[in-house]
Structures are given as structure tokens and as C-alpha cells.
Amino acid sequence: MANNIYFIGGGNMVTAIIAAIRKRGKSFPVGHLYVEEISPERTRFLEDAYSVTPVSPDSTPDADIVVIGVRPQDDVAGVAQSVARRFSRESTTVISIVAGYTIEKLQRSLGEEFPIARIIPNTLTTVDYGYTGAALNTHAKKENVDAFLRTFGKVLYVDEKLIDIITGFYPPNIVYHFVDAYIDAGVLAGLPRDIAKAIALDTIVGGVEFLKQRDVLPQVLLNINNSPGGVGITEAYTLNKTGFAASIQSTVLAAVEKTTTLGEHSN
Ligand SMILES: NC(=O)c1ccc[n+]([C@@H]2O[C@H](COP(=O)([O-])OP(=O)(O)OC[C@H]3O[C@@H](n4cnc5c(N)ncnc54)[C@H](OP(=O)(O)O)[C@@H]3O)[C@@H](O)[C@H]2O)c1
């Protein structure tokens, strides 16, 4: 059966979801991908790149799923109220990707009876490493959202209290920062940038793959690699001294706190 999906907001995250749906067309057949987006340039881009059907805020096509994809600082409540006026709670599940915005707040605008999934995806949707944390209200049925969610990654159904933590924990930005710093380290030590980049990317992918193959925590491999008085333990000492672990942990905690604050301040 073909599915009709209606997106409100057509920015970066929605685009990453649409790209994944188009890539996996066979496993999740869609009828229409409707996009209601403020920016005409953005709308044209999505039409050209992904053959979406542009729609205006007063349109009411049949939609199995409506995705609220605006930012926490946009008028989320206004968008939800407009969804409640136009779509049927009998046939449509509302999925919100808005960071920090709780199911309770959505229910205030949509009404208590609407099926709602609050999800937090990341942008790794087309490389088979995407992850989505999902919390459902009592009216939402897993079978009505699962196939859609699986088009853009693995899905973790969790208690809603974990959603803000997941939001701060798994954007790939932290990896991009690490790769950036790692490449610069090679350049600082005297490697040409292209060589530093090639080695850094393969070392990171290879290190992660090896950890997965061995199915162990990093400490096990560090214990093997860090021989007494050697280079490895010197690296470990330097990382400890410069606060590497605390820096990553503070970054994640700050991102979780920011997510919660954004949600609290959005209307
Ligand atoms: N990016 C991520 O990695 C990520 C990951 C997980 C969740 N999220 C969540 O996804 C949502 C979107 O994030 P994003 O990064 O994709 O932001 P974005 O690129 O800024 O996209 C938001 C889009 O929504 C449009 N918009 C605003 N109000 C609208 C309305 N009332 N009706 C229709 N369109 C409207 C904006 O247009 P204008 O710019 O013209 O206002 C913009 O094009 C946020 O709530 C964020 O928390 C993002």
C-alpha cells in the first residue's frame, strides 16, 4: 500500500528524511510526499531534487502521517493547531521532530485524542547509520509509524524522558569536530592535509569496525595497545591531562541542557 506523507517545514532534517525515503522507495512505497514550506526557494529545491508535491497551509490532502518539521523557535503550537483543524485523528498520525518539544505540549494544541509520535532522528539517514529515538502517546500505534521510521535508520522506542538525552547525544557533529581536530593534528605534525584526511577517516572507520567485530569496550583494546612506557600510554596520559574525555562529556551534557531549554521556551 502506498503511503502519503505530509511534511510541514522543508529544512535540513526533513530533506534528509525525504532523501532516505526516495533512496529506499521499494521498501517503503509512497504515494505523495507533500511539503508545506515557507521559503519558495526551498520548496523549488525539494520539488526539483525529490519530486515532492508543494502544498499551501490551507491544503488538506489525505495523509497517513503528518511530520511537524519546523524549529523549536518557530510557531510550533500554531502549526499543531492548524494540523488539528485539517487532518483526522482517525486516519492520521502526527510525528514531531521538534527538539525539546514534549508530547504534552503537542497534545495541548492537537487535542488529547490525536495519535502522536515524538521522534528525534539524526542526519545520517542515507548512509545506513541513522538512528531515531521515538516516544509514542497512548493513541499512537507502532505499526502505523514503524515502516516510515525505518526508512531513515534504526529505531529505538524509548520512554519520552530519554528523548532529550538522545537529542544531545547522537548528532554526528561531535564526530565531525573530532575528525576535524584529528586531521589538523596530522597537519600540525607535518603531514600534507590530503594524506592526514585519508589516514584519519580510515583509522576512525577501521577502529570502529574492529571494536564492533571484537564486541568489546574500547578499554579492552587500549589495554592491549598501551604497552608499558610506550607511545600509546603517552597518548593516553596527554589526553587525560588535556581533559579530552571531560571535554566530550561536557559537550554532550550542554547539548542535552540546550535541547531541554529550547523546548521549555518554545510555544
Ligand atoms: N538538523 C538536525 O540535525 C535535526 C535533528 C533532529 C531534529 N531536528 C529538528 O528538526 C526541526 C527542523 O530542523 P532543521 O535543522 O531542519 O531546521 P531548518 O533547516 O531551519 O528547517 C526549518 C524549515 O521550516 C520552515 N518553516 C518555519 N516555520 C514554518 C511554518 N510555519 N510552515 C512551514 N515551514 C516553516 C523554515 O523556513 P524559514 O527558514 O524561511 O523560516 C525552514 O525552511 C527542528 O525542530 C529540529 O529540532 C533537527
The ligand as an SDF file (V2000), in Angstrom:
LIG
                    3D

 48 52  0  0  0  0  0  0  0  0999 V2000
   19.0660   19.2590   11.7690 N   0  0  0  0  0  0  0  0  0  0  0  0
   19.1520   18.1960   12.5590 C   0  0  0  0  0  0  0  0  0  0  0  0
   20.1780   17.5140   12.6250 O   0  0  0  0  0  0  0  0  0  0  0  0
   17.9600   17.7830   13.3910 C   0  0  0  0  0  0  0  0  0  0  0  0
   17.9760   16.5430   14.0420 C   0  0  0  0  0  0  0  0  0  0  0  0
   16.8480   16.1620   14.7870 C   0  0  0  0  0  0  0  0  0  0  0  0
   15.7600   17.0070   14.8990 C   0  0  0  0  0  0  0  0  0  0  0  0
   15.7970   18.2130   14.2840 N   0  0  0  0  0  0  0  0  0  0  0  0
   14.6310   19.0930   14.4150 C   0  0  0  0  0  0  0  0  0  0  0  0
   14.1130   19.2900   13.1260 O   0  0  0  0  0  0  0  0  0  0  0  0
   13.4770   20.5570   13.0630 C   0  0  0  0  0  0  0  0  0  0  0  0
   13.9830   21.2940   11.8420 C   0  0  0  0  0  0  0  0  0  0  0  0
   15.3790   21.4570   11.9620 O   0  0  0  0  0  0  0  0  0  0  0  0
   16.2490   21.8120   10.6790 P   0  0  0  0  0  0  0  0  0  0  0  0
   17.6560   21.6820   11.0850 O   0  0  0  0  0  0  0  0  0  0  0  0
   15.7440   21.0480    9.5160 O   0  0  0  0  0  0  0  0  0  0  0  0
   15.8560   23.3630   10.5320 O   0  0  0  0  0  0  0  0  0  0  0  0
   15.7830   24.2460    9.2250 P   0  0  0  0  0  0  0  0  0  0  0  0
   16.7510   23.7260    8.2030 O   0  0  0  0  0  0  0  0  0  0  0  0
   15.9000   25.6610    9.6480 O   0  0  0  0  0  0  0  0  0  0  0  0
   14.3010   23.9600    8.6650 O   0  0  0  0  0  0  0  0  0  0  0  0
   13.1310   24.5240    9.1790 C   0  0  0  0  0  0  0  0  0  0  0  0
   12.2990   24.9530    7.9750 C   0  0  0  0  0  0  0  0  0  0  0  0
   10.9520   25.1880    8.3780 O   0  0  0  0  0  0  0  0  0  0  0  0
   10.4840   26.3700    7.7030 C   0  0  0  0  0  0  0  0  0  0  0  0
    9.3550   26.8860    8.4640 N   0  0  0  0  0  0  0  0  0  0  0  0
    9.3480   27.6270    9.6040 C   0  0  0  0  0  0  0  0  0  0  0  0
    8.0890   27.8490   10.0340 N   0  0  0  0  0  0  0  0  0  0  0  0
    7.2690   27.2390    9.1320 C   0  0  0  0  0  0  0  0  0  0  0  0
    5.8560   27.0990    9.0260 C   0  0  0  0  0  0  0  0  0  0  0  0
    5.0200   27.6470    9.9140 N   0  0  0  0  0  0  0  0  0  0  0  0
    5.3550   26.3950    7.9650 N   0  0  0  0  0  0  0  0  0  0  0  0
    6.1680   25.8500    7.0400 C   0  0  0  0  0  0  0  0  0  0  0  0
    7.5400   25.9380    7.0840 N   0  0  0  0  0  0  0  0  0  0  0  0
    8.0670   26.6100    8.1270 C   0  0  0  0  0  0  0  0  0  0  0  0
   11.6940   27.2560    7.6900 C   0  0  0  0  0  0  0  0  0  0  0  0
   11.5760   28.3150    6.7350 O   0  0  0  0  0  0  0  0  0  0  0  0
   12.3690   29.7050    7.0480 P   0  0  0  0  0  0  0  0  0  0  0  0
   13.8120   29.3530    7.2520 O   0  0  0  0  0  0  0  0  0  0  0  0
   12.0980   30.5240    5.8080 O   0  0  0  0  0  0  0  0  0  0  0  0
   11.7550   30.2600    8.3080 O   0  0  0  0  0  0  0  0  0  0  0  0
   12.7970   26.2520    7.3340 C   0  0  0  0  0  0  0  0  0  0  0  0
   12.9100   26.0670    5.9360 O   0  0  0  0  0  0  0  0  0  0  0  0
   13.8110   21.2900   14.3600 C   0  0  0  0  0  0  0  0  0  0  0  0
   12.7080   21.2730   15.2240 O   0  0  0  0  0  0  0  0  0  0  0  0
   14.9500   20.4760   14.9460 C   0  0  0  0  0  0  0  0  0  0  0  0
   14.9250   20.4850   16.3540 O   0  0  0  0  0  0  0  0  0  0  0  0
   16.8570   18.6210   13.5190 C   0  0  0  0  0  0  0  0  0  0  0  0
  1  2  1  0
  2  3  2  0
  2  4  1  0
  4  5  1  0
  4 48  2  0
  5  6  2  0
  6  7  1  0
  7  8  2  0
  8  9  1  0
  8 48  1  0
  9 10  1  0
  9 46  1  0
 10 11  1  0
 11 12  1  0
 11 44  1  0
 12 13  1  0
 13 14  1  0
 14 15  2  0
 14 16  1  0
 14 17  1  0
 17 18  1  0
 18 19  2  0
 18 20  1  0
 18 21  1  0
 21 22  1  0
 22 23  1  0
 23 24  1  0
 23 42  1  0
 24 25  1  0
 25 26  1  0
 25 36  1  0
 26 27  1  0
 26 35  1  0
 27 28  2  0
 28 29  1  0
 29 30  1  0
 29 35  2  0
 30 31  1  0
 30 32  2  0
 32 33  1  0
 33 34  2  0
 34 35  1  0
 36 37  1  0
 36 42  1  0
 37 38  1  0
 38 39  2  0
 38 40  1  0
 38 41  1  0
 42 43  1  0
 44 45  1  0
 44 46  1  0
 46 47  1  0
M  CHG  2   8   1  16  -1
M  END
$$$$
